[in-house]
């Protein structure tokens, strides 16, 4: 049986949630790695800088995805 548009939208939103959860997990791991370098001689390295930028970028992406998901979730069919 073919799924309705509402069911397909619900499925898509669940997939977005799964992906968002994975992104947040990765962002948290990167933040932890970056934070473990803080206050050490590693804080002034290129690796620290990359982790810092990656953490910020992933957090921003998560925020934008969450906002878009909320908008899509408000669609009435």
N, C-alpha and C positions, 0 to 999 in steps of 0.2 A: 504494500500500500504506500502510495506517495505521501510524503510528509507535507503538512501545511506550511505556509510561509511563517506562521507564528512558531511552529515547532523548529523549523530550520533556523530562525532567528535565535531562538533559545539555545539551540545546539551551538551556534556560532559564538554566542556570548559565553557559553561554558568553555569553549576552546580558548577564547580570549583570556578568561580567568586563569586557565591552566598555564598559558604562556606568560601571563603577567606574574603569576606566582613564581615561575622559573626565573624570570628576569629579576624579580625582587630578591630571590635567593642568591643569585649570582652577584647582584649589587651589594648585598650584605656581606658576602664572602670577600669581595674586593675591599669594602670599607674596613673590615676586620684586619685584612692584610696590611692596608695602608696605615691603620691606627696602630698596629703593632710596630711599625717603623717610626712612628712619632717619638720624638725625644731621643732618638739614636742618631748615629752618624749616617744612617740610611735615609734620613728625612730629606737630605739635600741631593738625592740621586735622581736619575732619570726614571728609574722604576717607580719611585714614590710619586713623582709627577704624573706618570702614566696612570697609576692606580687612582690618584686624586681626580684626574680628568675623567677616567672611566666611571668612577663612582658617581660623579656629578652628572655625566651624560646619561647613565642608566637610570638614575633617579628622575631626571627630567623626562626621559622617555616613558618611564612607568607612570608618571603623573599625567602625561599627555594621553597615553593609552587608556588609563582609567577614566579620564574625562570623556574620551571618545566612546568608550564602552557604555558609560552612563547615558550619554546622548542617544546611542543606539538602543539602549534598554528602554528609553522613554517613547520609542516609536510605537504607535498604536496601529494595529492592522485589523 
